[in-house]
Amino acid sequence: MTEKKKNRIWDVLLIGFMMFGAVELKAQADADDSTWVEMPRMLQKAYKERIVVIKNDTITYRHRWFIPGQYKLQYAGSIGLMSIGFGYAITPTYQPALFFGYLSENFGGSKNSVISISLKNSFYFTKQPLFKYFKPYGGLSINWGNTNNTFRRLPDYYPKEYYFQNKVHFYPFLGGELKFAIHNRYFDGVGVYTEFSAMDAYLLEAIRTEYVKPHMALSMAIGVTFYLR
């Protein structure tokens, strides 16, 4: 199905929702003729902004839902020296983001070049910011790293079950963000965040051995988020 046909289907559904809302509003406006006179203008505005009001509920239809609502730039945090990402606000408390990071000898001092992809699942602890600006959160990242010494399946010359695979890792994290509203044609706000994460393998070693201390498993990240309108 082409993108144009998909848009037509969504537009037809949207018009159906608006007509249903119009019938509801007409029933409530029998005693006020001026409300019904304003209906064509209200329907045009609803179609343009993709906003439909049914009874007391407001439904926002995002025409290009696949366009990210957030863009991120992050330093460190086990996704390379620097990483860029984009995210979505699925709900007020759940906001996933996809990051792409890079690390090399000239860019971070690593002996091997590493390309990382991370799916970060952030869960905010409050719907509204604390003290107007601060939002604490936690979550879990799934990191995929590609370099010359990472393996999804270990080579045959390794003893069986002697090592874990080292291409995919899980990183639980905790952090907080300061978000500030800005008045701009394209952006709704900007946030500065910091977070602490730990690799699953390091956490396991910190629990079962004395060689790896708990603080050795932690990694700190600093980042900036740009929120789109």
Secondary structure, DSSP 8 states (H G I E B T S, - for coil): --HHHHHHHHHHHHHHHHHHHHHHHHHHTTT-HHHHHTHHHHHHHHHHHTEEEETTEEEE--TTTTS-SEEEEEEESSS-SEEEEEE--SSSSEEEEEEEEEEBTTTBS-SS-EEEEEEEEEEES-SS-BTTTEEEEEEEEEEEEESTT--SS--TTS-TTTS---SEEEEEEEEEEEEEE---SSEEEEEEEEEEEE-HHHHHHHHH-SSS-GGGGEEEEEEEEEEE-
